[in-house]
Amino acid sequence: MYLPEQFKVEDRETLYDVIRGNSFGLLVSQVDGSPFVSHLPFLLEGDALVAHMARANPHWRGFADDDEVLCVFQGPHAYISPSLYADEEKAVPTWNYTAVHVYGVPEIVDDAAAAYADQKKLVDTLESGFAEPWRLEDRNREFVDGMIRSIVNFRIPISRIEGKFKLSQNRPAQDQKNVVDALLGSGDSMAAPCGNLMAAHAAFDQESE
């Protein structure tokens, strides 16, 4: 992706946090010579992504070519009005956002026990916030195994990762503070997380304000 130096984030753990917090991503590659996208839940395990898709989805058949694929994860984002800047006459509207791109060659998980284990980890992770988590191991195993046979499990060892945090770093400190205050005070469900992320990377001295 287009990655100006001031917006580039290279710390892998920071980028992994974005993936963990926004794990429903896009898998992008070629199918029959044309771009193809699948919207999938991903689980970050070590330095690899774990995912699955319906066996009827033609996307996975291209994995046999051993070509690199792209996974896209979108973090907090928000519209930024130039009215928030000290000199709005010399500014235009923009969008602040975070994005992580992951590259790697998918590996299909053929082993039934490994596929079951991957699904259990995904379910346990997604159910962890519930008071009474739904557990895969409590279901009828014959039914679960049948469902697992209808999907294709795969892993993507991460060969390359890019991160972009476009958070007004190119604006003066006062403008950044104005944007943070506006986002944190907004009723937009994505604006406040974007404001919190901006505050964590702020160039202004928050304690002195």
Backbone hydrogen bonds in HBPLUS format (Angstrom, degrees):
<---DONOR---> <-ACCEPTOR-->    atom                        ^
c    i                          cat <-CA-CA->   ^        H-A-AA   ^      H-
h    n   atom  resd res      DA  || num        DHA   H-A  angle D-A-AA Bond
n    s   type  num  typ     dist DA aas  dist angle  dist       angle   num
A0007-PHE N   A0004-PRO O   3.03 MM   3  5.61 152.8  2.10 117.9 126.0     1
A0008-LYS N   A0005-GLU O   3.26 MM   3  5.23 158.6  2.30 102.9 109.4     2
A0165-PHE N   A0007-PHE O   2.91 MM 158  5.17 160.9  1.94 155.3 155.9     3
A0009-VAL N   A0163-GLY O   3.00 MM 154  4.99 159.3  2.05 134.1 132.6     4
A0015-LEU N   A0011-ASP O   3.18 MM   4  6.53 155.1  2.24 149.8 157.0     5
A0016-TYR N   A0012-ARG O   2.77 MM   4  6.03 150.8  1.86 149.0 158.3     6
A0017-ASP N   A0013-GLU O   2.98 MM   4  6.18 145.8  2.09 141.2 149.4     7
A0018-VAL N   A0014-THR O   3.35 MM   4  6.74 144.9  2.49 137.6 145.7     8
A0018-VAL N   A0015-LEU O   3.13 MM   3  5.17 121.7  2.48  94.8 108.8     9
A0019-ILE N   A0015-LEU O   3.15 MM   4  6.56 155.8  2.21 147.2 153.2    10
A0020-ARG N   A0016-TYR O   2.84 MM   4  6.14 165.6  1.86 156.7 160.3    11
A0021-GLY N   A0017-ASP O   2.99 MM   4  6.10 153.6  2.06 143.3 150.2    12
A0022-ASN N   A0018-VAL O   2.95 MM   4  5.95 120.9  2.31 139.0 153.6    13
A0022-ASN N   A0019-ILE O   3.17 MM   3  5.07 143.1  2.31  97.0 107.7    14
A0042-PHE N   A0023-SER O   2.88 MM  19  5.31 151.6  1.96 141.0 150.4    15
A0025-GLY N   A0040-LEU O   2.85 MM  15  5.60 139.2  2.01 178.5 166.5    16
A0040-LEU N   A0025-GLY O   2.99 MM  15  5.60 157.1  2.05 152.1 158.5    17
A0026-LEU N   A0072-VAL O   3.01 MM  46  5.01 156.8  2.06 138.7 146.2    18
A0072-VAL N   A0026-LEU O   2.84 MM  46  5.01 151.6  1.92 138.8 148.5    19
A0027-LEU N   A0038-SER O   2.87 MM  11  5.16 164.8  1.89 154.7 159.8    20
A0038-SER N   A0027-LEU O   2.97 MM  11  5.16 153.1  2.04 141.2 150.0    21
A0028-VAL N   A0070-LEU O   2.69 MM  42  5.07 167.3  1.71 163.2 166.5    22
A0070-LEU N   A0028-VAL O   3.00 MM  42  5.07 171.1  2.00 153.8 156.1    23
A0029-SER N   A0036-PHE O   3.10 MM   7  5.55 160.8  2.14 155.6 161.6    24
A0036-PHE N   A0029-SER O   2.77 MM   7  5.55 147.0  1.88 167.2 165.3    25
A0031-VAL N   A0034-SER O   2.86 MM   3  5.43 161.1  1.90 156.0 159.0    26
A0034-SER N   A0031-VAL O   3.18 MM   3  5.43 163.1  2.21 109.8 115.0    27
A0043-LEU N   A0050-VAL O   2.87 MM   7  5.00 152.5  1.95 145.2 153.4    28
A0050-VAL N   A0043-LEU O   2.78 MM   7  5.00 152.0  1.86 143.1 152.6    29
A0045-GLU N   A0048-ALA O   2.86 MM   3  5.38 171.3  1.86 164.3 166.4    30
A0048-ALA N   A0045-GLU O   3.12 MM   3  5.38 136.2  2.32 115.4 128.2    31
A0158-ILE N   A0047-ASP O   2.93 MM 111  5.74 174.1  1.94 151.1 152.4    32
A0049-LEU N   A0156-ILE O   3.02 MM 107  5.02 160.9  2.06 126.4 130.1    33
A0156-ILE N   A0049-LEU O   2.76 MM 107  5.02 152.9  1.83 148.3 155.3    34
A0051-ALA N   A0154-PHE O   2.98 MM 103  5.61 169.8  1.99 166.0 166.9    35
A0154-PHE N   A0051-ALA O   2.91 MM 103  5.61 160.9  1.95 159.6 156.0    36
A0053-MET N   A0152-VAL O   3.12 MM  99  5.47 143.8  2.26 133.3 143.5    37
A0152-VAL N   A0053-MET O   2.78 MM  99  5.47 157.0  1.83 161.0 169.0    38
A0057-ASN N   A0054-ALA O   2.93 MM   3  5.30 154.8  1.99 110.9 119.0    39
A0055-ARG N   A0150-SER O   2.89 MM  95  5.50 168.3  1.90 139.9 136.3    40
A0061-ARG N   A0058-PRO O   3.17 MM   3  5.68 144.0  2.30 112.6 122.1    41
A0062-GLY N   A0059-HIS O   3.29 MM   3  6.06 157.0  2.34 118.4 123.4    42
A0063-PHE N   A0060-TRP O   2.95 MM   3  5.40 159.9  1.99 113.6 120.2    43
A0065-ASP N   A0062-GLY O   3.09 MM   3  5.74 164.6  2.12 117.8 122.5    44
A0066-ASP N   A0063-PHE O   3.03 MM   3  5.62 167.7  2.04 120.1 123.7    45
A0069-VAL N   A0104-GLY O   2.82 MM  35  5.67 166.6  1.83 154.7 154.7    46
A0104-GLY N   A0069-VAL O   3.31 MM  35  5.67 149.6  2.41 143.3 149.7    47
A0071-CYS N   A0102-VAL O   2.78 MM  31  5.01 158.3  1.83 150.1 156.2    48
A0102-VAL N   A0071-CYS O   2.85 MM  31  5.01 164.3  1.87 150.1 155.2    49
A0073-PHE N   A0100-VAL O   2.92 MM  27  5.17 159.0  1.96 156.2 161.4    50
A0100-VAL N   A0073-PHE O   2.91 MM  27  5.17 157.3  1.96 150.7 157.0    51
A0075-GLY N   A0098-THR O   2.88 MM  23  4.85 162.0  1.91 129.4 133.7    52
A0078-ALA N   A0096-ASN O   2.88 MM  18  5.42 153.2  1.95 150.7 155.0    53
A0096-ASN N   A0078-ALA O   2.91 MM  18  5.42 155.3  1.97 170.9 166.5    54
A0080-ILE N   A0094-THR O   2.86 MM  14  5.27 169.1  1.87 149.7 145.9    55
A0094-THR N   A0080-ILE O   3.12 MM  14  5.27 164.4  2.14 149.2 153.6    56
A0084-LEU N   A0081-SER O   3.14 MM   3  5.94 169.9  2.15 121.8 124.2    57
A0085-TYR N   A0082-PRO O   3.05 MM   3  5.50 167.7  2.07 116.3 120.3    58
A0090-LYS N   A0087-ASP O   3.32 MM   3  6.00 158.0  2.37 113.5 118.7    59
A0097-TYR N   A0166-LYS O   3.03 MM  69  5.33 139.6  2.19 133.4 144.6    60
A0166-LYS N   A0097-TYR O   2.85 MM  69  5.33 148.8  1.95 169.8 175.3    61
A0099-ALA N   A0164-LYS O   2.94 MM  65  5.30 149.1  2.03 146.0 155.0    62
A0164-LYS N   A0099-ALA O   2.87 MM  65  5.30 163.0  1.90 161.0 164.1    63
A0101-HIS N   A0162-GLU O   2.85 MM  61  5.11 160.0  1.89 146.2 153.1    64
A0162-GLU N   A0101-HIS O   2.85 MM  61  5.11 159.3  1.89 150.0 156.5    65
A0103-TYR N   A0160-ARG O   2.85 MM  57  5.11 161.8  1.89 160.4 157.5    66
A0159-SER N   A0103-TYR O   2.87 MM  56  5.79 156.0  1.93 149.5 156.0    67
A0160-ARG N   A0103-TYR O   3.39 MM  57  5.11 151.7  2.48 134.0 131.0    68
A0107-GLU N   A0155-ARG O   2.68 MM  48  5.19 151.1  1.77 155.9 165.5    69
A0155-ARG N   A0107-GLU O   2.87 MM  48  5.19 158.2  1.92 142.4 148.1    70
A0109-VAL N   A0153-ASN O   2.86 MM  44  5.31 173.4  1.86 132.4 134.7    71
A0115-ALA N   A0111-ASP O   2.91 MM   4  6.16 154.5  1.98 152.0 160.0    72
A0116-TYR N   A0112-ALA O   2.95 MM   4  6.15 157.3  2.00 146.6 152.4    73
A0117-ALA N   A0113-ALA O   2.96 MM   4  6.18 158.1  2.01 144.0 150.2    74
A0118-ASP N   A0114-ALA O   2.92 MM   4  6.16 153.7  1.99 146.6 153.3    75
A0119-GLN N   A0115-ALA O   3.03 MM   4  6.30 158.2  2.08 147.9 153.5    76
A0120-LYS N   A0116-TYR O   2.89 MM   4  6.15 154.2  1.96 151.2 158.8    77
A0121-LYS N   A0117-ALA O   3.02 MM   4  6.26 157.8  2.07 147.7 152.9    78
A0122-LEU N   A0118-ASP O   3.06 MM   4  6.31 157.8  2.11 147.0 152.9    79
A0123-VAL N   A0119-GLN O   2.91 MM   4  6.13 168.1  1.93 152.6 155.7    80
A0124-ASP N   A0120-LYS O   2.85 MM   4  5.97 168.1  1.86 152.6 156.5    81
A0125-THR N   A0121-LYS O   2.96 MM   4  6.07 153.0  2.04 143.3 150.4    82
A0126-LEU N   A0122-LEU O   3.00 MM   4  6.24 166.8  2.02 154.7 157.7    83
A0127-GLU N   A0123-VAL O   2.84 MM   4  5.88 146.1  1.95 152.6 162.1    84
A0128-SER N   A0125-THR O   3.42 MM   3  5.37 156.7  2.48  98.5 105.1    85
A0130-PHE N   A0127-GLU O   3.01 MM   3  5.63 168.0  2.03 123.8 127.7    86
A0138-ASP N   A0135-ARG O   3.15 MM   3  5.51 156.1  2.21 107.5 114.8    87
A0139-ARG N   A0136-LEU O   3.08 MM   3  5.59 166.7  2.09 116.9 121.1    88
A0144-VAL N   A0140-ASN O   2.96 MM   4  6.26 165.9  1.98 158.0 162.3    89
A0145-ASP N   A0141-ARG O   2.83 MM   4  5.94 166.5  1.85 151.6 155.3    90
A0146-GLY N   A0142-GLU O   3.08 MM   4  6.22 148.7  2.18 138.1 146.4    91
A0147-MET N   A0143-PHE O   3.00 MM   4  6.36 152.6  2.08 149.9 157.4    92
A0148-ILE N   A0144-VAL O   2.89 MM   4  6.19 155.3  1.95 152.9 160.3    93
A0149-ARG N   A0145-ASP O   3.01 MM   4  6.24 144.5  2.14 141.3 150.3    94
A0150-SER N   A0147-MET O   3.01 MM   3  5.18 143.4  2.15 100.2 111.4    95
A0151-ILE N   A0148-ILE O   3.17 MM   3  5.40 166.2  2.19 109.6 113.0    96
A0171-ARG N   A0168-SER O   2.96 MM   3  5.35 164.5  1.99 118.9 120.9    97
A0175-ASP N   A0172-PRO O   3.07 MM   3  5.34 117.8  2.47 103.6 118.4    98
A0176-GLN N   A0172-PRO O   3.05 MM   4  6.40 155.1  2.11 153.0 160.8    99
A0177-LYS N   A0173-ALA O   2.97 MM   4  6.30 156.7  2.03 149.6 155.7   100
A0178-ASN N   A0174-GLN O   2.94 MM   4  6.20 158.6  1.98 149.1 154.8   101
A0179-VAL N   A0175-ASP O   2.97 MM   4  6.23 156.8  2.03 149.9 155.7   102
A0180-VAL N   A0176-GLN O   2.91 MM   4  6.20 165.2  1.94 154.7 158.5   103
A0181-ASP N   A0177-LYS O   2.93 MM   4  6.13 170.2  1.94 156.1 158.4   104
A0182-ALA N   A0178-ASN O   3.03 MM   4  6.19 156.9  2.08 143.9 150.3   105
A0183-LEU N   A0179-VAL O   2.89 MM   4  6.09 161.4  1.92 155.6 160.5   106
A0184-LEU N   A0180-VAL O   2.89 MM   4  6.05 165.3  1.92 157.5 161.4   107
A0185-GLY N   A0181-ASP O   3.09 MM   4  6.14 136.2  2.29 136.3 147.3   108
A0186-SER N   A0183-LEU O   3.18 MM   3  5.08 158.4  2.23  99.8 106.4   109
A0191-ALA N   A0188-ASP O   3.20 MM   3  5.18 130.4  2.46  95.9 109.2   110
A0194-CYS N   A0190-MET O   3.22 MM   4  6.37 152.4  2.30 142.4 150.3   111
A0195-GLY N   A0191-ALA O   2.82 MM   4  6.13 151.6  1.90 151.4 160.5   112
A0196-ASN N   A0192-ALA O   2.84 MM   4  6.15 156.3  1.90 155.9 162.3   113
A0197-LEU N   A0193-PRO O   2.99 MM   4  6.18 154.2  2.05 142.8 149.5   114
A0198-MET N   A0194-CYS O   2.90 MM   4  6.16 156.1  1.96 146.8 153.7   115
A0199-ALA N   A0195-GLY O   2.88 MM   4  6.12 158.6  1.92 148.8 154.6   116
A0200-ALA N   A0196-ASN O   3.05 MM   4  6.29 147.6  2.16 141.9 150.1   117
A0201-HIS N   A0197-LEU O   3.23 MM   4  6.52 131.0  2.49 138.7 150.8   118
A0201-HIS N   A0198-MET O   2.98 MM   3  5.19 136.9  2.17 101.3 113.8   119
A0202-ALA N   A0199-ALA O   3.32 MM   3  4.82 168.9  2.34 100.0 101.1   120
A0209-GLU N   A0206-GLN O   3.24 MM   3  5.37 152.8  2.32 102.0 110.1   121
